[in-house]
């Protein structure tokens, strides 16, 4: 009889231990989600501040002419020189107003013999995979556009260059034939001879959207906290009922 009683007590203690462990795991799991939501919300809030600063710098970017130094990101630049037409490549899979095509990318030598890369705009190709061919002036021209610094870009699956098409705008596509460019980035041309329809816009998420994301994360964090408390309370209640039943 004593052995049976002891066995029952041992089993009861094991059950109690398992219930306690389940309660701790429950609290730990949901606490991690709550903290993660809080952290992601703070991160998005900080991103909104960063975007405000970036937009302020872009709006304050100067208009530059006859440069011998690298412009700041977003600067409005004016260049005089000539296109290197034979080195034109085409940025594949661009769209404008629902039309499919390419962006015409041509190196450019200015009057100071500096080598620049010019994104000249959109040329419609439709679904054709024929080699693109864009008309290019051979005389001295003046172009105006917005400067974009080269930065980190997404991964490329397969080779970047296929024939005269490139999957990603990257200075390396011209390095073997032209060597190094004088400035790390490119001009998105908007006006001037040899310029096509403008399709490019800065890839910036607005500060207000980041703030919206922050409140979404904080809302999810609050929801997770509520679930944690209600579920934890229910676990304690169930554990108490089972303990009273065992007794």
N, C-alpha and C positions, 0 to 999 in steps of 0.2 A: 504493500500500500504506500509506504514511504517512497519507494522507488518511482511509483506511478506519479505521486504528487510532485516529486522533484523533476520528473520529465516534463510534466505539464508546465511547471514554472520556467524551465529552461526554454521550452517552446514559446511560452508567452513573452519571455525576455527577448527572444530572437525576433518575434513579430514586432514587438515594440521598437527594437533597434532598426528593423527594416523600415517601419513607418517613419521613424525619426530621420533616417537617412533619405527617404523619399522627400520629406518636407524640406530638408537642407538642399537637396538637388533642385527641387522646385524653386526655392528662393534664389539659389545661385544662378540658375538659367535665366530667370526673368530679370534679375538684377543686372546681368550682363546686357540684356536687350535694352533695359532702361538707360544704362550708362552709355551704350552705343548710340542710342537715339539722341541723347543729350549732346554727345561729342559731335555727331554728324551735324546737328543743328547749329552748334557753335562754329563748326568749320564752314558751313554754308554762309553764315552771317559774316565771317571774316572774308570769305570770297566776295561777298557783296561790297565790302569796303575796298578790297583790291580792285574790283571792276570800276568803282567810282573813281579811284585814283588813275586807273588806266585811261578811262574815258576823258578825265580832266586833262591828262597829258596829251591825248590825241587832239582834243579840242584846242589846246594851246600850242600844238606843233606848228613850227614856223613854215612859211613859204620860202623855198630856197631856189636860187638860180646860180648857175655857174659854180657848182660845188667842187671842192677838191677833198672833201672829207665825207665820211659815212653819215647820212641823215639820221635823225631820230625817228623812231617808229611812228608812222602816221603823218610824217611831214609831207607837205605839198611841194613837189619838186618840178623844176623845168629844166630839161636837158636839150642841148643842141648837138647834133652829130649825125651819124649815119648808121643804118641797120646793117648787120652782117647777115644778109638774106640767106646765104647758103647754109647757115647754121640754125635755121628755124626748126623748132620742134613743136609738137602739138600736145597739149595737156588733154588727155582723153576723158570722155564721159562727163562733159559739162552740160548744164541745162540752162535755158533762158526762156521764160514765158512758155514753158511746156515743150520747148523744142530741144532736140538732142544734138550735140555737136562737140567741138573742141575749142580750147583756148589757144590762141597763137602766141608762141613764146619765141622771141628773137633777141639774140645778143646785140649790143649797141655800143659803139665807140664814140665818146663825146669829143669836144674840141680840145680837151686836155689829154687825149689818148687814154682815158680811163674806160675800162670795160664794165658795162652794166648789163643786167638782164631785164628785158622788158616783156611784161605780160600785156599783149596788145588787144585783148578782148575776145569775144565769142564769134565763132564761125560755124554756121549750121552745117551738119553732115547727115542728120537723120540716122537711120540704122546702117548706113553704108560703112563698110570696113575698108574702103579704098583709101590709098594714101592721100592725106589732105594736101592742098596746095594753096597758099595764100599769096596774093599780090603784095609786093614789098617795094616801096620807093628806094631808088638807088642814089638819090641826091641827098644833100644835107637837109635835115628836117629838124623841127622843134616840137617836142612832145611835152605834155604836162600830165602828171598823175600823182598817185599816192604811194609813198615808200612803205614797204613791209620788211621788217627784219626777218631773216631766216631763223626758224626755230624748230623745236621738236615736232615731228609729224608722226602720224599713225604708221602701223606696220604695212609692209608691202608683201603680197603673196605672189611670188614669182618675180621675174625680172622687171625692173622699173621701165626700161626702154624696149619697145618692140617696133622696129622700123623707125619711122619718124614720130611715133606716138610715145608719150611717157605717162605713167600712171600717177606720178607724184611730182610736183614742182620742186626740183632739187638741183642745186648748182653742179652737183657731181655729174649730171647727164652731159655737161659740156666740157668737163675738166680735161678729158683725154685729148680733145681737139683744140681747145683754146687756152688751156692752163687755168690759173686762178683768176677769179674776178676781183676787181679792186674793192668791191663792197659786198658784204655778206647779206644778201637779200635781193629784192627785185622791185621794180616800179610797176604798179598797176596803172597803165596808161589810160587816160580819160579823154584827152584832146590831142589833136595833131595828125599829121599825115601818116597813113599806115595803121591808124587805130581803128579797131572794130567796135562792135556794140559792147558796152560795159556789162559784165555779169557778176563781177566779184564784189562781195561785201565782207567787211571784217567779221570774223567768226567769234562774236562776243555775245555771251549770255548777259542779258541786262541785270543790273543790281537787284531790281524788284523781283526778278524770277528767283535769284538766289535767296532772297528773303522769304519768298513763298516756300521754297524747298526747306528752309530752316524751320518754319512753323509747321510744315508737314512732319518733319522728323521729331520735333518736340511734341506734336500731337500724338504720334505713334508711341513716343516714350511714355506719355501720360497714360495712354491706353494700356501699354504693357504693365505699368505700375498698378493700374486698377485690377488687371487680370491676376497679377502676382498676389495682391492683397486678398482678393476674393477667393482665389484658388487656395492660397495658404491657409486662410481661415477655415475653408471647407475641409482641408486635410486635417487640421487640428481637431475640428469637430468630429470627423469620422474616426480619428484615432482615439478620441475620448470615449465615443460610443462603443467602439470595439473593446476598449480596456474595461469599461464598466460591464460589458457583456461577459468578458472573460472572467472577471472577478465574481 
